[in-house]
Amino acid sequence: MLREAWTLAIETLSWIELKRLGERLALTKATKQLRIKDPKAIGLAHRLVSETLRKKNYIDFLLNSVLAPRSLNDLKLGTGAFLRIYVYETKLADGNLDKAARIARMGRSILGWWNLKDVEEVLGEILSINPEQVLKGLEETKKVGLLTYHPTWFVKYCFKLLGRGEALKFLENSADIPPVYVRLNTLNAPEETLLKSIEDEKIVLEKVPQLKHTYKLLETRKPLTRTQSFSKGLFYIQDKASCLAAEIADPKPGTTVLDICAAPGSKTTYLAQLMKNKGEIISVDYSKRRIRVWKRETKRMGTENVHPIVADTRKSIPLNVSADLVILDPPCTSTGTFGKTPDAKWRLTKRSMLGMSKIQAEMIEQCAEYVKDDGFLVYSTCSITVEENEMVIENFLKLHPEFKLVESKPRIGLPGLRGLTKCQRLYPHIHECNGFFVAKLKKETA
């Protein structure tokens, strides 16, 4: 099992490096390619890949310091991938020398001794390297980036956005995996009945007091997706911040709702739940693949008032409808979810947020056309940048004076920046969830 897991992890990292694939897609591709079916091997490979990616810049820095004058770029993909996991396992997870020797032998058996012969001495040097000595003398933001596992440009951005003290707290925490939250599905049964059924499977939950149906996972004996409660649609695995956005939207039974960027279905199914399956939700997403997931999830959760449409919202939505509520969760840089998607931070540059904000501006412009008088538009992202959040809203309001910011309730986040205090911001180090932004706007009667 161990050898299969390491083989899969090496192949997954190689695909990520070669094709810039996301972690999940690369893991799925490698699993099919290698025909690995053992769930324990796949689970271990996933952990090795995730943790190696989470700390990739620090691992690469240590490796390049012992490879000099060569670098990782000079090595074959498989060799580089193995060395990265080796550093994670021997320097960051466990410094056991016997374990290091076993890993080295396994690497030779997987890759062939001839592929590792040029880096054999590196394996020993890594074990004796003193990180403090290697980091000595580095400029502060570069050193902070290495120690908190973030790109230097992002550290500088956070220092400017939040101030040094608060930025350090955010950076130190956002590299960690946030708690898991579930939202109980009252379309299925009353909440007390749901809790009893879930607890019977030895799942321990804790209520999030500010939200209606959201619970923090404290303990489970097996993955939530493999439980009977999950397959029966008793709950949806959904971050606290995402649940907050749906409750701020506050859809009423019998109304018409337009859910933009709807897949994989977390927003749609919660909106339907809050509407008690009465009224209509039109869910739009650009991806046929994601809509297939949306269909599976809406069926599992027992929603009855939902209709999917595949369309690119940046261009046009093939609808002739006026909605009481339009909720937009556009593509973003996901700078608030680095704990869950560690591979994302290495694909971004400081220009990424500008490209995303252009897309977001185009999408919110399209959405405005479908809001009826006295209707609402809710905008949210899982990014912490002002370019994708407050500045998008500011520019939109300048172009659309008929829209006004309104208070977003329930209130569990911090006020928005740039004077937009009616918006809400959530941060991993403060709110124990994804970094998040949400704004609610009302279209006033002409």
LOBA-515855 format. One record per residue (C-alpha): residue in three letters; x, z, y. Coordinates in Angstrom, 3 decimals, always signed. Layout:
N
(atom ala (X Z Y))
...
END
This chain:
446
(atom met (+0.000 +0.000 +0.000))
(atom leu (+2.810 +0.918 +2.430))
(atom arg (+4.610 -2.382 +1.919))
(atom glu (+1.365 -4.333 +2.421))
(atom ala (+0.653 -2.415 +5.632))
(atom trp (+4.116 -3.085 +7.078))
(atom thr (+3.975 -6.753 +6.082))
(atom leu (+0.598 -7.065 +7.808))
(atom ala (+1.791 -5.200 +10.909))
(atom ile (+4.899 -7.407 +11.222))
(atom glu (+2.818 -10.572 +10.863))
(atom thr (+0.232 -9.343 +13.383))
(atom leu (+2.858 -8.552 +16.018))
(atom ser (+4.445 -11.940 +15.384))
(atom trp (+1.141 -13.723 +16.047))
(atom ile (+0.616 -11.706 +19.228))
(atom glu (+4.091 -12.663 +20.445))
(atom leu (+3.785 -16.322 +19.438))
(atom lys (+0.238 -17.121 +20.605))
(atom arg (-0.510 -14.244 +23.032))
(atom leu (-3.506 -13.315 +20.894))
(atom gly (-5.419 -10.094 +21.350))
(atom glu (-4.639 -7.303 +18.890))
(atom arg (-7.884 -7.513 +16.905))
(atom leu (-7.863 -11.289 +16.621))
(atom ala (-4.211 -11.305 +15.545))
(atom leu (-4.845 -8.599 +12.934))
(atom thr (-7.842 -10.502 +11.534))
(atom lys (-5.842 -13.738 +11.396))
(atom ala (-2.888 -12.070 +9.656))
(atom thr (-5.157 -10.256 +7.178))
(atom lys (-6.759 -13.536 +6.102))
(atom gln (-3.412 -15.330 +6.008))
(atom leu (-1.818 -12.685 +3.763))
(atom arg (-5.046 -12.132 +1.773))
(atom ile (-4.813 -8.373 +2.120))
(atom lys (-8.018 -6.557 +1.159))
(atom asp (-6.933 -2.913 +0.782))
(atom pro (-8.742 -1.064 +3.629))
(atom lys (-6.064 +1.657 +3.680))
(atom ala (-3.314 -0.920 +4.157))
(atom ile (-5.302 -2.647 +6.914))
(atom gly (-6.002 +0.707 +8.582))
(atom leu (-2.339 +1.725 +8.547))
(atom ala (-1.275 -1.697 +9.831))
(atom his (-3.768 -1.377 +12.669))
(atom arg (-2.321 +2.019 +13.634))
(atom leu (+1.256 +0.726 +13.527))
(atom val (+0.368 -2.294 +15.656))
(atom ser (-1.699 -0.324 +18.190))
(atom glu (+0.880 +2.407 +18.713))
(atom thr (+3.755 -0.075 +18.898))
(atom leu (+1.871 -2.138 +21.492))
(atom arg (+0.903 +1.004 +23.416))
(atom lys (+4.584 +1.840 +23.930))
(atom lys (+5.955 -1.716 +23.877))
(atom asn (+7.883 -1.648 +27.162))
(atom tyr (+9.674 +1.594 +26.276))
(atom ile (+10.431 +0.371 +22.746))
(atom asp (+11.771 -2.937 +24.078))
(atom phe (+13.892 -1.117 +26.668))
(atom leu (+15.524 +1.044 +23.988))
(atom leu (+16.048 -1.920 +21.677))
(atom asn (+17.566 -4.150 +24.346))
(atom ser (+19.932 -1.362 +25.337))
(atom val (+21.447 -1.325 +21.813))
(atom leu (+21.173 -5.085 +21.229))
(atom ala (+23.136 -5.965 +24.406))
(atom pro (+24.514 -8.469 +25.180))
(atom arg (+21.790 -9.963 +22.975))
(atom ser (+18.091 -9.190 +23.491))
(atom leu (+14.868 -9.258 +21.495))
(atom asn (+14.257 -12.786 +22.763))
(atom asp (+17.272 -13.946 +20.756))
(atom leu (+15.811 -12.711 +17.445))
(atom lys (+13.303 -14.287 +15.063))
(atom leu (+9.709 -13.131 +15.571))
(atom gly (+9.559 -11.218 +12.285))
(atom thr (+12.853 -9.448 +12.907))
(atom gly (+11.814 -8.436 +16.412))
(atom ala (+8.436 -7.198 +15.177))
(atom phe (+10.070 -5.116 +12.442))
(atom leu (+12.535 -3.558 +14.899))
(atom arg (+9.729 -2.627 +17.297))
(atom ile (+7.774 -0.818 +14.563))
(atom tyr (+10.992 +0.756 +13.278))
(atom val (+11.707 +2.242 +16.730))
(atom tyr (+8.142 +3.532 +17.009))
(atom glu (+8.243 +5.186 +13.576))
(atom thr (+11.777 +6.625 +13.801))
(atom lys (+12.103 +7.548 +17.495))
(atom leu (+8.571 +8.111 +18.786))
(atom ala (+6.573 +9.185 +15.731))
(atom asp (+9.097 +10.830 +13.394))
(atom gly (+12.887 +11.256 +13.574))
(atom asn (+13.310 +11.854 +9.830))
(atom leu (+16.535 +10.147 +8.668))
(atom asp (+15.351 +9.762 +5.064))
(atom lys (+12.229 +8.023 +6.333))
(atom ala (+14.365 +5.702 +8.464))
(atom ala (+16.416 +4.722 +5.399))
(atom arg (+13.236 +3.996 +3.396))
(atom ile (+11.864 +1.851 +6.232))
(atom ala (+15.130 -0.092 +6.436))
(atom arg (+14.997 -0.828 +2.688))
(atom met (+11.385 -1.910 +2.990))
(atom gly (+12.249 -4.198 +5.904))
(atom arg (+14.905 -5.918 +3.802))
(atom ser (+12.420 -6.422 +0.953))
(atom ile (+9.777 -7.884 +3.287))
(atom leu (+11.953 -10.102 +5.488))
(atom gly (+14.944 -10.651 +3.208))
(atom trp (+18.330 -9.002 +3.701))
(atom trp (+19.706 -12.202 +5.292))
(atom asn (+17.220 -11.939 +8.193))
(atom leu (+18.261 -8.366 +8.943))
(atom lys (+21.995 -8.605 +8.308))
(atom asp (+22.740 -9.399 +11.980))
(atom val (+20.874 -6.296 +13.175))
(atom glu (+21.873 -3.826 +10.432))
(atom glu (+24.126 -1.848 +12.768))
(atom val (+21.294 -1.675 +15.304))
(atom leu (+19.174 +0.332 +12.843))
(atom gly (+21.740 +3.131 +12.910))
(atom glu (+22.413 +2.951 +16.653))
(atom ile (+18.713 +3.346 +17.392))
(atom leu (+18.649 +6.696 +15.592))
(atom ser (+21.516 +8.080 +17.670))
(atom ile (+20.412 +6.728 +21.056))
(atom asn (+19.766 +9.324 +23.789))
(atom pro (+16.734 +8.133 +25.806))
(atom glu (+17.473 +10.455 +28.740))
(atom gln (+20.937 +8.962 +29.101))
(atom val (+19.606 +5.392 +28.918))
(atom leu (+16.910 +6.124 +31.537))
(atom lys (+19.322 +7.863 +33.889))
(atom gly (+19.655 +6.246 +37.292))
(atom leu (+16.592 +4.016 +37.053))
(atom glu (+14.376 +3.513 +40.112))
(atom glu (+11.386 +5.899 +39.985))
(atom thr (+8.530 +3.453 +39.398))
(atom lys (+10.454 +1.675 +36.628))
(atom lys (+11.237 +5.023 +34.975))
(atom val (+7.615 +6.194 +35.302))
(atom gly (+6.456 +2.897 +33.806))
(atom leu (+8.702 +3.356 +30.779))
(atom leu (+7.767 +7.011 +30.227))
(atom thr (+4.004 +6.411 +30.634))
(atom tyr (+4.083 +2.980 +28.907))
(atom his (+2.879 +0.821 +31.821))
(atom pro (+4.257 -2.269 +33.597))
(atom thr (+6.280 -1.410 +36.711))
(atom trp (+4.005 -3.501 +38.945))
(atom phe (+0.989 -1.476 +37.781))
(atom val (+2.767 +1.826 +38.473))
(atom lys (+3.481 +0.657 +42.025))
(atom tyr (-0.147 -0.427 +42.398))
(atom cys (-1.447 +2.968 +41.233))
(atom phe (+0.933 +4.851 +43.553))
(atom lys (-0.489 +2.883 +46.480))
(atom leu (-4.116 +3.185 +45.336))
(atom leu (-4.240 +6.832 +44.260))
(atom gly (-1.171 +8.471 +45.773))
(atom arg (+1.839 +9.511 +43.722))
(atom gly (+0.480 +12.806 +42.325))
(atom glu (-2.897 +11.489 +41.212))
(atom ala (-1.356 +8.244 +39.974))
(atom leu (+1.008 +10.151 +37.681))
(atom lys (-1.944 +12.036 +36.155))
(atom phe (-3.851 +8.796 +35.661))
(atom leu (-0.889 +6.938 +34.147))
(atom glu (+0.046 +9.781 +31.804))
(atom asn (-3.520 +9.995 +30.507))
(atom ser (-4.586 +6.355 +30.453))
(atom ala (-2.070 +5.494 +27.741))
(atom asp (-3.937 +7.866 +25.399))
(atom ile (-7.007 +6.942 +23.374))
(atom pro (-10.125 +8.389 +25.081))
(atom pro (-12.804 +10.292 +23.133))
(atom val (-15.407 +8.372 +21.140))
(atom tyr (-18.979 +8.517 +22.415))
(atom val (-22.238 +7.524 +20.766))
(atom arg (-25.630 +6.840 +22.284))
(atom leu (-28.585 +7.934 +20.146))
(atom asn (-31.239 +5.265 +19.657))
(atom thr (-34.650 +6.727 +20.470))
(atom leu (-36.275 +3.387 +19.621))
(atom asn (-35.658 +4.431 +16.034))
(atom ala (-36.901 +8.048 +16.106))
(atom pro (-37.113 +11.119 +18.385))
(atom glu (-33.710 +12.484 +19.382))
(atom glu (-34.070 +15.680 +17.324))
(atom thr (-34.771 +13.636 +14.190))
(atom leu (-31.801 +11.375 +14.865))
(atom leu (-29.485 +14.352 +15.340))
(atom lys (-30.617 +15.905 +12.058))
(atom ser (-29.988 +12.671 +10.110))
(atom ile (-26.582 +12.175 +11.726))
(atom glu (-25.513 +15.785 +11.177))
(atom asp (-26.503 +15.480 +7.501))
(atom glu (-23.609 +13.001 +7.196))
(atom lys (-21.180 +15.665 +8.459))
(atom ile (-20.863 +14.026 +11.883))
(atom val (-20.387 +16.631 +14.617))
(atom leu (-21.526 +15.657 +18.121))
(atom glu (-21.545 +17.335 +21.531))
(atom lys (-24.108 +16.399 +24.210))
(atom val (-22.884 +14.894 +27.469))
(atom pro (-25.043 +16.964 +29.837))
(atom gln (-25.326 +14.471 +32.714))
(atom leu (-26.603 +11.577 +30.576))
(atom lys (-29.847 +11.148 +28.638))
(atom his (-28.797 +10.179 +25.118))
(atom thr (-24.991 +10.225 +25.089))
(atom tyr (-22.880 +12.433 +22.807))
(atom lys (-19.162 +12.986 +22.369))
(atom leu (-17.846 +12.705 +18.807))
(atom leu (-16.080 +15.891 +17.710))
(atom glu (-15.691 +15.310 +13.982))
(atom thr (-16.523 +12.806 +11.249))
(atom arg (-15.443 +12.547 +7.615))
(atom lys (-15.365 +8.763 +7.589))
(atom pro (-15.397 +5.927 +10.142))
(atom leu (-18.694 +5.865 +12.031))
(atom thr (-19.288 +2.202 +11.189))
(atom arg (-19.324 +3.061 +7.490))
(atom thr (-22.065 +5.675 +7.767))
(atom gln (-25.717 +5.261 +6.809))
(atom ser (-26.724 +6.413 +10.281))
(atom phe (-24.836 +3.507 +11.848))
(atom ser (-26.227 +0.870 +9.468))
(atom lys (-29.766 +2.156 +10.109))
(atom gly (-29.300 +1.822 +13.874))
(atom leu (-29.571 +5.532 +14.645))
(atom phe (-26.762 +5.278 +17.202))
(atom tyr (-24.548 +2.846 +19.098))
(atom ile (-20.842 +3.492 +19.650))
(atom gln (-20.698 +3.214 +23.440))
(atom asp (-18.367 +4.657 +26.045))
(atom lys (-19.770 +7.268 +28.427))
(atom ala (-19.063 +5.044 +31.444))
(atom ser (-21.039 +2.146 +29.952))
(atom cys (-23.988 +4.463 +29.266))
(atom leu (-23.820 +5.620 +32.887))
(atom ala (-24.076 +2.026 +34.160))
(atom ala (-27.291 +1.449 +32.165))
(atom glu (-28.831 +4.677 +33.452))
(atom ile (-27.896 +3.802 +37.044))
(atom ala (-29.659 +0.453 +36.522))
(atom asp (-32.753 +2.476 +35.543))
(atom pro (-34.913 -0.362 +34.157))
(atom lys (-38.643 +0.364 +33.968))
(atom pro (-40.915 -0.493 +31.036))
(atom gly (-42.733 -3.767 +31.627))
(atom thr (-40.222 -5.232 +34.085))
(atom thr (-38.062 -8.362 +33.847))
(atom val (-34.323 -7.774 +33.442))
(atom leu (-31.472 -10.268 +33.504))
(atom asp (-28.400 -8.973 +31.618))
(atom ile (-25.314 -11.046 +32.464))
(atom cys (-22.225 -11.024 +30.208))
(atom ala (-24.457 -9.301 +27.680))
(atom ala (-22.488 -9.543 +24.436))
(atom pro (-21.750 -7.688 +22.239))
(atom gly (-24.980 -5.824 +23.080))
(atom ser (-24.267 -2.288 +24.273))
(atom lys (-25.975 -2.828 +27.638))
(atom thr (-28.839 -4.899 +26.243))
(atom thr (-29.764 -2.389 +23.557))
(atom tyr (-29.639 +0.555 +25.972))
(atom leu (-31.712 -1.287 +28.577))
(atom ala (-34.301 -2.044 +25.867))
(atom gln (-34.275 +1.618 +24.842))
(atom leu (-34.850 +2.797 +28.421))
(atom met (-37.656 +0.230 +28.726))
(atom lys (-39.212 +1.420 +25.439))
(atom asn (-39.145 -2.218 +24.235))
(atom lys (-41.706 -3.140 +26.930))
(atom gly (-41.079 -5.978 +29.360))
(atom glu (-38.445 -8.679 +28.970))
(atom ile (-34.647 -8.719 +28.873))
(atom ile (-32.924 -12.090 +29.141))
(atom ser (-29.340 -11.726 +27.973))
(atom val (-26.752 -14.295 +29.048))
(atom asp (-23.231 -14.781 +27.673))
(atom tyr (-20.836 -17.740 +27.694))
(atom ser (-19.638 -17.276 +24.089))
(atom lys (-21.587 -18.459 +21.051))
(atom arg (-19.412 -16.232 +18.868))
(atom arg (-20.158 -13.151 +20.979))
(atom ile (-23.883 -13.984 +21.037))
(atom arg (-23.849 -13.965 +17.217))
(atom val (-22.544 -10.379 +17.407))
(atom trp (-25.203 -9.629 +20.058))
(atom lys (-27.939 -10.872 +17.687))
(atom arg (-26.650 -8.668 +14.877))
(atom glu (-26.467 -5.586 +17.105))
(atom thr (-29.854 -6.039 +18.773))
(atom lys (-31.421 -6.426 +15.321))
(atom arg (-29.645 -3.316 +14.006))
(atom met (-30.883 -1.280 +16.981))
(atom gly (-34.487 -2.451 +16.653))
(atom thr (-34.861 -4.168 +20.040))
(atom glu (-37.930 -6.378 +20.408))
(atom asn (-38.014 -7.513 +24.038))
(atom val (-34.676 -9.376 +24.222))
(atom his (-33.866 -13.097 +24.412))
(atom pro (-30.338 -14.619 +24.340))
(atom ile (-29.038 -17.575 +26.353))
(atom val (-25.577 -19.139 +26.088))
(atom ala (-24.429 -20.163 +29.585))
(atom asp (-21.500 -19.956 +32.000))
(atom thr (-22.740 -17.765 +34.849))
(atom arg (-19.992 -18.998 +37.175))
(atom lys (-21.680 -22.416 +37.278))
(atom ser (-25.395 -21.873 +36.793))
(atom ile (-27.959 -20.052 +34.688))
(atom pro (-30.587 -22.374 +33.146))
(atom leu (-33.505 -20.167 +34.170))
(atom asn (-36.428 -20.273 +36.549))
(atom val (-37.141 -16.580 +36.889))
(atom ser (-37.153 -13.772 +39.437))
(atom ala (-35.921 -10.515 +37.954))
(atom asp (-36.699 -6.935 +38.912))
(atom leu (-33.164 -6.057 +37.852))
(atom val (-29.995 -8.100 +37.348))
(atom ile (-27.086 -6.264 +35.751))
(atom leu (-23.634 -7.906 +35.843))
(atom asp (-20.628 -6.676 +33.869))
(atom pro (-18.205 -9.563 +34.517))
(atom pro (-14.854 -10.286 +32.876))
(atom cys (-12.134 -8.105 +34.407))
(atom thr (-8.519 -7.065 +33.941))
(atom ser (-9.666 -3.999 +31.925))
(atom thr (-7.157 -1.768 +33.715))
(atom gly (-9.437 +1.179 +32.923))
(atom thr (-9.278 +0.633 +29.155))
(atom phe (-5.557 +0.510 +28.416))
(atom gly (-6.040 +3.477 +26.072))
(atom lys (-8.318 +1.378 +23.843))
(atom thr (-6.750 -2.046 +24.404))
(atom pro (-3.003 -1.404 +24.773))
(atom asp (-2.094 -5.066 +24.270))
(atom ala (-3.998 -6.041 +27.442))
(atom lys (-1.570 -4.414 +29.874))
(atom trp (+1.347 -6.596 +28.763))
(atom arg (-0.628 -9.821 +29.353))
(atom leu (-1.459 -8.950 +32.967))
(atom thr (+0.507 -9.543 +36.146))
(atom lys (-0.197 -8.401 +39.688))
(atom arg (-1.822 -11.804 +40.287))
(atom ser (-4.290 -11.300 +37.428))
(atom met (-6.654 -9.160 +39.514))
(atom leu (-6.849 -11.869 +42.193))
(atom gly (-7.799 -14.495 +39.620))
(atom met (-10.418 -12.193 +38.137))
(atom ser (-11.883 -11.260 +41.541))
(atom lys (-12.475 -14.957 +42.249))
(atom ile (-14.428 -15.302 +38.992))
(atom gln (-16.359 -12.093 +39.735))
(atom ala (-17.277 -13.330 +43.228))
(atom glu (-18.604 -16.586 +41.775))
(atom met (-20.685 -14.713 +39.203))
(atom ile (-22.241 -12.181 +41.571))
(atom glu (-23.102 -15.058 +43.922))
(atom gln (-25.044 -16.756 +41.124))
(atom cys (-26.755 -13.508 +40.146))
(atom ala (-28.061 -12.910 +43.675))
(atom glu (-30.376 -15.924 +43.388))
(atom tyr (-32.357 -14.301 +40.565))
(atom val (-33.128 -10.926 +42.183))
(atom lys (-36.672 -10.690 +43.522))
(atom asp (-37.500 -8.897 +46.781))
(atom asp (-37.224 -5.112 +46.327))
(atom gly (-35.324 -5.785 +43.117))
(atom phe (-31.891 -4.431 +42.189))
(atom leu (-28.470 -5.812 +41.340))
(atom val (-26.048 -3.577 +39.416))
(atom tyr (-22.361 -4.541 +39.275))
(atom ser (-19.843 -2.812 +37.023))
(atom thr (-16.344 -3.330 +35.627))
(atom cys (-13.923 -1.385 +33.428))
(atom ser (-11.159 -1.947 +35.982))
(atom ile (-9.792 +0.462 +38.603))
(atom thr (-8.512 -2.147 +41.075))
(atom val (-10.160 -2.440 +44.513))
(atom glu (-9.765 -6.237 +44.395))
(atom glu (-12.219 -6.443 +41.480))
(atom asn (-14.572 -3.747 +42.708))
(atom glu (-15.022 -2.592 +46.307))
(atom met (-13.640 -5.827 +47.783))
(atom val (-16.007 -7.955 +45.676))
(atom ile (-18.945 -5.853 +46.882))
(atom glu (-17.735 -5.878 +50.521))
(atom asn (-17.434 -9.653 +50.591))
(atom phe (-20.779 -10.089 +48.843))
(atom leu (-22.579 -7.864 +51.374))
(atom lys (-21.078 -9.830 +54.280))
(atom leu (-22.542 -13.037 +52.846))
(atom his (-25.858 -11.443 +51.828))
(atom pro (-27.191 -9.066 +54.511))
(atom glu (-30.489 -8.904 +52.597))
(atom phe (-28.727 -6.679 +50.036))
(atom lys (-27.925 -3.034 +50.753))
(atom leu (-25.903 -0.505 +48.763))
(atom val (-28.053 +2.310 +47.393))
(atom glu (-27.092 +5.619 +45.813))
(atom ser (-26.100 +5.287 +42.160))
(atom lys (-27.604 +8.067 +40.053))
(atom pro (-26.927 +10.035 +37.890))
(atom arg (-23.808 +11.028 +39.787))
(atom ile (-20.884 +11.886 +37.513))
(atom gly (-18.073 +9.777 +39.005))
(atom leu (-16.057 +9.940 +42.219))
(atom pro (-17.157 +8.059 +45.358))
(atom gly (-16.061 +4.452 +45.744))
(atom leu (-13.108 +3.616 +47.989))
(atom arg (-12.942 +1.711 +51.321))
(atom gly (-15.952 +3.673 +52.595))
(atom leu (-18.301 +2.513 +49.818))
(atom thr (-19.141 +6.088 +48.867))
(atom lys (-22.469 +5.197 +47.226))
(atom cys (-20.544 +3.443 +44.462))
(atom gln (-18.979 +5.431 +41.623))
(atom arg (-15.491 +5.414 +40.101))
(atom leu (-14.541 +7.030 +36.785))
(atom tyr (-10.999 +7.696 +35.562))
(atom pro (-9.720 +8.608 +32.070))
(atom his (-7.756 +11.655 +33.287))
(atom ile (-10.773 +13.113 +35.108))
(atom his (-13.852 +11.977 +33.199))
(atom glu (-12.551 +11.568 +29.613))
(atom cys (-13.756 +7.971 +29.343))
(atom asn (-12.789 +4.458 +30.317))
(atom gly (-11.764 +3.793 +33.892))
(atom phe (-14.888 +2.309 +35.459))
(atom phe (-16.615 +1.163 +38.649))
(atom val (-20.330 +0.746 +39.286))
(atom ala (-22.347 -0.272 +42.356))
(atom lys (-26.112 -0.593 +42.788))
(atom leu (-27.596 -2.892 +45.425))
(atom lys (-31.196 -3.420 +46.514))
(atom lys (-32.579 -6.688 +47.841))
(atom glu (-34.776 -5.846 +50.783))
(atom thr (-37.992 -7.718 +51.581))
(atom ala (-37.355 -10.604 +53.938))
END
